[in-house]
Amino acid sequence: MEIHEKFTEWAVEKGVKINGIRPHRFEGRGLGIIAGRDFKAGETLLTVPLTALRTVYTVSKSLTRSLPKTTTVHCLLATDLLLDTSSTRAPWHAVLPSPSDFKTSMPLLWDPALQSLLPTTAHKLLLNQQRKLKLDWAAVSAAFPNIKYEDYVYRWLLINTRTFYFLSPLPAHQKLHPKNRDDCMAQSPFSDYFNHTSSPSACNVSFSSSGYTITTPARIKKGEEVYISYGNHSNDFLLTEYGFILPETGGGNQWDEIPLDAFILPLFSAKQKERLEERRFLGKYNLDRKEVCYRTQVALRMLVLPMRKWERFVDGLEDMEDEQGAVNRVLGKVLKSLKREVKGKMEELEGLKEDVGMKCQRDMLRRRWMQIEALIQAALDRI
Ligand SMILES: C[S@@+](CC[C@H](N)C(=O)[O-])C[C@H]1O[C@@H](n2cnc3c(N)ncnc32)[C@H](O)[C@@H]1O
């Protein structure tokens, strides 16, 4: 833990205030934060001043000028991180995960045969990630032909997995605020040790002109891991963007959900789709841990109600309960088709040769498919 002690000293020098917490290695989660004492609800665990952050405003002008004006903040921060060989932030760089940590966990670096077996949402996010990386790499490789792709991707993933939402509160920066939400990012030392939970016990991260403040909403006992929330994300999102999924044990992921569009949309005629679109109920049908979403309930009613009655229902003039039995029968068919698809994907995964990807990658994918199967089965058992 010596590098972590050195980094902690470095962070304190930069004005980071660490109150009773320290980095600790947790099985399966890499580094995280452990409570060094008992905490009461409302206590502040960490403050990071603006001056300690790495942001688009700390990137040197010479680097910014070398890249096109349209370059993303993600790309600027990744390139800056790669080119920064000074000793200024060396203690911070020393505690970052290694390229091999990403190789095992991030689907972006997996074998294409495994990538093609990612669940729908995770796969869509991967395609989007690949598109963004391709554009960023085109800009960087043109400006710095000596940079190696692997070295760049490593930094790109560091930025992808370790930044916080950031909009500079400094008036001088405000006219330059990024237009794209994806560009509102900053690296914050020490805060980037916190692992994610979907539980309400996650610490609150607030941001103001004095920087980031991390506060606990609940009591924490000495020796417990302390978490923040990266957002209300499903496990498919966490898998592609952060390289992990929350397990079922310990409460699981309360925000987990799976899309149903591929199985529901084909049930409608072109005319029905038009009407759903007009009433803003076309697509984005999901199943979460408790139920199918309201959009699904509304859309499926179109298949069991005369159009007029459906319109009255959408206008709030008809009761939801009356047709629930008929809706559940359609939903049951949808869920059974989805379950068959999941089974097929799991069989494909089992049929892959042992040398396709790494065992830990295949295990992670299998665990995700099993979670999806369990979500579907729980929904079938409810109806
Ligand atoms: C901001 S960093 C947190 C610190 C990181 N664990 C480390 O070793 O430096 C985010 C990364 O931590 C890991 N992580 C965060 N929360 C996790 C969790 N609940 N379970 C497993 N891994 C987690 C993922 O690899 C994620 O990309």
The ligand as a Gaussian input file, in Angstrom:
#p B3LYP/6-31G(d) Opt

LIG

0 1
 C      -13.693000       5.194000      -9.994000
 S      -12.928000       3.660000     -10.083000
 C      -13.030000       3.086000      -8.427000
 C      -11.710000       2.578000      -7.909000
 C      -11.235000       1.302000      -8.532000
 N      -11.899000       0.145000      -7.915000
 C       -9.718000       1.131000      -8.449000
 O       -9.271000       0.007000      -8.211000
 O       -9.007000       2.084000      -8.620000
 C      -14.133000       2.779000     -10.997000
 C      -13.811000       1.326000     -11.233000
 O      -13.895000       0.586000     -10.030000
 C      -14.486000      -0.692000     -10.240000
 N      -15.734000      -0.739000      -9.459000
 C      -16.451000       0.301000      -8.988000
 N      -17.481000      -0.110000      -8.260000
 C      -17.444000      -1.451000      -8.266000
 C      -18.261000      -2.473000      -7.679000
 N      -19.312000      -2.187000      -6.940000
 N      -17.915000      -3.756000      -7.905000
 C      -16.850000      -4.086000      -8.668000
 N      -16.031000      -3.159000      -9.240000
 C      -16.321000      -1.865000      -9.031000
 C      -14.712000      -0.797000     -11.734000
 O      -13.593000      -1.427000     -12.290000
 C      -14.787000       0.644000     -12.163000
 O      -14.425000       0.850000     -13.518000

